[in-house]
Amino acid sequence: MRVKSLSLKNFRNYEQAIITPDSGVTVFTGPNAQGKTNILEALHLCCLGRSHRTARDEELIRWGEKSARVQIQTQQQDGTHEVTILLDKTQKKKKTVRIGARQAERIGELLGHVCGVLFSPEDLSIVKSGPAERRRFIDMQLSQLRPSYFYALQRAVRTLNQRNALLKEIARNPSLAPTLDMWDEQLALVGAQIAQNRREAIERLSQDAKEAHASLTDGREELRLWYISQTAESGDVAEQLLARLHAARAEDMRRMTTTVGIHRDDIGVTINGKEARTFASQGQQRSAVLSLKLAQLEMAARETGEAPILMLDDVMSELDPGRRRQLIERIDRVQTFVTCTDLSDLAGARQGAVYHVESGMLHD
């Protein structure tokens, strides 16, 4: 997949911008707080329909404006794809997605038209923070590649919310307790689908991430990933989840929340056998997350048959020369969008297009 053009109107601090990226590396350089990251945010919005920095779409609209537009055109094996995302504070529907000339009915219809992997400073939370960030990491990857997974995730969230609401209602009316059976069955079925997809994906990512990390660290460190679940790898996962829900029912009713299920799962991450969250240095954590992102590239390329785009937000300056050199060798294989404050950070990389960014304006 290759991005042919990206246009912005009233997006973040951009009044208007049209970008024609190189098929290799496109660089956005300039001082901090000028709008470099906003370009990558716009690309990410086209991939998943949401920002990686905020859940509030109105924050993406330029100050003083009522609406914004992001439009992207990509070339894929099956032809040209065009996606337009419209944000409007004044409309009942604040966000509209158009695929070609057709308006999408659901956000899931967007997935797959623009496939990308983003590494940003915020992504260190995948290793540093709690299980929710690691679940989000794998859920976003699978949602891009498998719309059916995205819809299953939506069903799981709705079912979990409805079960939790029922638990609160049961505290006021205990006679409703038998109705939990229906929600338990639904939660177990959709949870099994999600857990199986996650486990399989992490097994695939694990080997690619291990190889990428060994390359970045010249073989000095070994990265390991595995899925931490309340269910066993073998056997009927839905039955296991259902049994656990039944066993936890008294506790759930006491606490008025669901205490078991896929919303409690995690991804184990170790470097040289030690938990990365607790024992790894900042540099080691950064390399681990970068390795996960490079593994995502490989997984997406295998599953879709073509490489996704790679977006790197201010990553080079934080890497030592050896890791920077290894990364530069890898990004030469895919269409890459890079932000940096100093072009010297990319010494050795083929810079196909360079944009200097200043106050929301691009200069070639």
N, C-alpha and C positions, 0 to 999 in steps of 0.2 A: 504494500500500500504506500502511496505517496501523496502528500498534500500538495496540490497545485496552487492553491491560493487561499488566503484568509483575509477577510475584511471585517472591520469593527466600526460601529457607529455608536457614539455615546456610551461606550463600554469603559467602566472605571474612569481613568483620567484621559482617555482617548476620545476626542471629538470625532475624528475620522482617521482610519488607517487602512491601507491595503498592502498586504505582504505577499510577495511571490518568492517562496522559499526555494533553496537549492535542493537538489535531490539527495545531497549528502548532508553536510553540516551547515546550519544557519545559526549565526551568532547574533545575540542582542547584547550590546555592551554599553556601559555608561555608569555614572554614579548611582548610588543607592537611591531608592524612593523616586525614581523617574518614570517607572512603568514597565520595566523589563519583565517582571514576574506576571504582570497582567496579561501579557501575550500568551504565556504558558497556561494561565488560568482560562483564557478563552478557548485554547485548544482542548483542555481538559473538559470544559463545559460541552464541547461538541462530541467528546467521547462518551460521557456518562450522563450528560444533562444536568450536571451540578458542579459547583465550584469545589475545589479542594481546600479552600480557605474559609468559607462561610456557608452556612445553611440558609442565609437570608438573601434571596435573589435580588431584592431591591438595593442591596449594597453594591451590586455590580453595575448599576445605572449611574452614569456620570452625574456629579453633583449639580443640582439645579434643573436636570432634565427629567422627563416623565417616562421615557422609554429608551431602550437600547436594542442593538441588533448585532449578532455575530453570525457570519456566514462562511462556510468552508466548502471547498471543492476538492475531492480526492480522486485519484486514479487507482483503480483496483483491477484485478484480473478479469472481473466481469463487466468492466466499463467505468464510467464516471459517476460518482456519487456527489450529491450536493445536499448539505444540511444547513438550515437556517434556524436560529434560535432567537425568538423575540421576547423581550422582557418589557412589561408595561405596568406601571404602578396604578394606572387609572382603570384598567380592565378587571373584570371579575376573575378571569383566568389570567393570572400574572405572568405565566410563561407558556409560550406556544412553540411547538417544534414542527418544522416543515421538512419533509424529506422529498427533495425535488419540488414539484408543485403541489404535493399532497400534504395536508395537515395531519400529523400523527394524532391518533386518538389516545394513545397511552405512551408514556415515556419509554417503555420497553421497546417500542418500535424503532427508537433511535439506535439501540445497541447494535454494534457490528458495522455500522456505516463509517465510523471513524474509530479505529482501534489504536490506543496509545498507552505508553507506560511513562509515568511521571516520577521523578525523584526530586523532592524539595526538602528544605531544612525541617519542615514539619514531620517528615516521614521517619525521623529518628524515633518518634513515639512508638513506631511498630515494635522496636526492641525495648525502649526505655519505659513505656507505659504498661498499663494492665491488659488483660486478655481482650477487652473490647476493641482495642486498636488492631490487634493481630487478626481478630475475626473480620474486622472491616477490610483489612488488607486482602484476605483471600476472597471475601464476598465480592469486592469490587472487581477483582480479576475474573472471577467466574461469571459475574453478571455481564461483563463485556463480551465474553466468548460464548456464553450460553444463555440466551434470553429466557429459556425455560427455567433456568436456575434463578434468575432475577424474579420471575413471577412466583416461584416456590418460596423465595425469601419473603416476598410481600405477603403471601398467604400465612407464612409462619408468624410474622409480626402481628398480623391481624388476629390470628387465632390466639396467640399468647396474650395480647391485650384483652381480648374478650374473656379468656379464662381468668385473668387477673381481676377483671371487673366483676365476674361472677363470684370469685372468692370473697371479695369485699361485700357483695350482696348477701352471700351465705352467712356472713357474720351477723347480719341483721335478721335473716330469715333462714334458719338451718334446714328447713324442709326442702330447700333447693339443692342440697348437696348431691343427690343422685344425678342431677343434670350435668355434673362434671364429666360423667362417662363419655358423653358425646364429644366434648372438647378435648379430652385426653386422647381419644382415638384419632381425631383430626391432627392434633399436635404431634402424635407419635408418627403418623404416616408422612407428613410433610417434613418432620424433623429427620426421619430416616433418609429421605431423598437428599436433604442438604448435607447431612453428616457423611454420606457415602461420596458425594461429589467433592466435599472438602478433603476427605481423607485421600482420595485418589489424586487430587490436584497437588496436595502437599507432598505426596510420595514422588510425583514427577518433578516438582520444583526442587525438592531436596537435593537430588543429584546434580542438577544444573547449577544450583546455588553453591553447592560444595565445590564444583569445578571452577566457577567464577571467582569464588573467594580464594581458592588456592592460587589462582592466577594473579589476583590483586595483591596477595601477600607473599608472592614468590614461594609458595608452598610452606610457609612458616606456621600457618594457622589452619585448623580444620573446622569448618562450619557444619553444624548438623541441625536439621529440622525434623519435627515429627508432630503428628496430630494428637492432642490430648483431649480425650472424649470420655463421657460417662458410659459409653457402649463399647463392646469388644469388637475387634476387627472382623471376627467370623460370627456366623449366626444371623438370625433375623433381627436387624437393627430396630425395626418398628416394634417388634415384640419386646425387645429389651427396654426401649424407651417407655412403652406402655406399662411395663412392670414397675419401672422406676417411678413413674408418675403415681401409680396406685400406692406404692410403698410410702411415698412422700406426702400422700394426701392429707393426713392428720396435721403434719407440720405446715403444709401449704395453707390449710384452713386457719391454723393458729397465726401464721405470719401474714396471711392475706396476700400472698404472692407465690408465683411458681418457682420452686427452688431447684428443679432439675430440668435438663433439656439442652438443646444445642446452643441456647443463648448463654450457657455457662462454659462452653468448650474453649480451648486455647490452642496455641501452637508453641511447642517447645523450641527454644533456640539456644544452642550452646556453641562456644568457641573453645576448642581444645578441651572439651569435656566439662567446661564450667559455664554456668548460666550467664548468658550475655547481658541480661538485664541488670544483674547484681555485680558481676565481676569484670566485665569488659570495660576498657577505657572508652572515651568519647570517640577516638579514632577507630577503634575496633568496632564499635557499634555502627559507626558510619559505613565502614567497609561491609559489615554484615547486611545492612539495609540495601546498600548498593548492589550487593550480590543477589539479594532477593529480587531486585528490580531487573537485573540482567537475566535472571532465571525466568522472570515473567515474559521477557522478550522471546526467549527460546520456546516457552510453552505456547505462547500466542502464535508464533510462526508455525509450529508443528500442527496446531489445531485448526488454523484458518488457511494454511498453505501460503501465506505471505507475511512478511515482517511488519509489525506495527511501527508507529513512529515512537521515538524516544525523546523525552523532554527532561533536561537537566537544569535545575535551578540553582545557580551559585554553588556548584559542587566542587569545581576544580580547585578553588583557592584553599579548600579545607583538606585536600589530599597531599600526602608527601609526594615527592617527584616520582618514586617508583610506582605507586598506585595510580598516579595521574597518567603515567606512560602506558600502563596496562589498560586503563580505561579508554584512552585515546585510540589504542589499537582496536578496541571492540566497537566503538561508536562509528568507525569508518564503514561498518557493514550495513547500517540502517540509516534512514533519514532521521536526523537528530536536530533538535532545537536546544540551544544552550544559552544561558544568561551568564554574564560575568562582568566584573568591574574593570578588568584589565585583560587585554588580548594576549598578554604574555602567558596567562594561565593555560592557554590552548596551544602553546608552542609545540609543534610536531603534528598538529592535526590539520587536515585539509579543510580550510575555511571557505566553503563555496559561496556564501553570502554573509555579509556583515552589515548589521544595522546599528547605528549609534542612536541611543534613546535619550531624549531630554525633554522633560516636562510633558510627557504624553505625545511626543512627536518623534517620528522615525526619519533618520537621515542615512542614505546609502553610504 
